[in-house]
Amino acid sequence: MRILVDENLPESLVDALRQLGHEVDSVNSLRLKGLDNSTLYLQVAQQYDLCFTKDAGFVHNVRQMSFPSRTKLLRVVLPQQAAKLFVESFVKAFQQTDWSRYDNGDDWP
């Protein structure tokens, strides 16, 4: 699975997801930090299966777009905590998720 991690999530999440065998990039590693969310989604995120963010505005903007997309943008609603604990919680939830149950713009998990 190809995954894009938004700039508002810990960079250590990239390595954790790669260790699960996924192809993962981050907005930071692609040097796109600060790029307008609509531009990010239209020009970059379309290359991925999943895109994770904590930004409710990003998700709201994508929900308003009227074109079909193969990329599922999901708003991460795990509680904020130290990066190491957050990544552990994220990975555990990730491994237990049935991705077919989620649509573009949904809150996850």
N, C-alpha and C positions, 0 to 999 in steps of 0.2 A: 504494500500500500504506500502511496506517495502522500506525505503529510507536510503541511506548512504550519509553523508555530508563529503566532503573532508576537510582536515586540513586548507585549505586556505579560508574557509568561516567562518563567525562568529558562535561561539558555541551557541549563543542565537537562532539561526535558528532551532536548534534541538527542543527546547521547543515549539517554534511557530508552527512547523509542527506537533508535538505531540498533540497540542491543537486542530488541525484540524482532529484528530483521526487516524493519521498514526503511524506506528511503525518506529521509527527513531533512528539511531545510528550515531556517528561521528567517524572519524579516531582518533580524540583526545580521546574520551571516551573509545574507544576500545584499546587505548594505542599502536597505530600503526603508530604514527607520525614518519616520516622519512623513512618509508618502501618504497622500490622501487615501482614505479607506476605499472609496469607489474605484479609484485608479488601481490600487493594489489588487482588489478583487477582480476587476475586469482584465488587467494585463498580466497578472502573476498567478493568482490563486487558481485560475482555470487549468493550470498544469498539474493540479493535485487532486487527490481523492477526498481528503479531509483538510480543513483549515480550522485551527483552534484559536480562540481569542477570549479575553475577558471583557472586551469592549462592547457594551450593550448598544452603543450608537452604531458601531460597525455592523452588527447583526441587523439592527433596525433598517439601515440603509440598504443592505443586501435583500432583505425581505421585500422592499419596495421595487426592486428591479423586476422587469417583466419578461426576462428571457430565461430559457431553461439552462441549467448548469449541471455539470457532472460533479462539481465540487460541492461538498457539504461544509458550509461554514457553521461551526457550532460554538456557542458561548459556554465557556467553562464556568460552572457555578460551584465548584469545590470551594470550601472555606479558605480564606487567606491564612497562610502559616509559613513557617520557615521553608526556604526553597527545598531542602532535602526532604522534609515531611510532605510538602506539596507534591513533589515529583513521585514519591512513593505512593501517595493516595491516587494520583493521576494514573500511574501505571497499573495499579490494582484495578481501578474502575475500567480502564481501557481494555484490559484483558478479559473482563467479564461482559463487555458490551456487545450486544447484537446490533451492528450498525444499520441493518435493514429497518430497524424500528425508528430511526432518526431521519428527519428531513432537514433540508437547508434552512438555517436560521433557528433551529431548536436549541434549547438549553440542554446542556449535558453535564454530568450524568443524571 
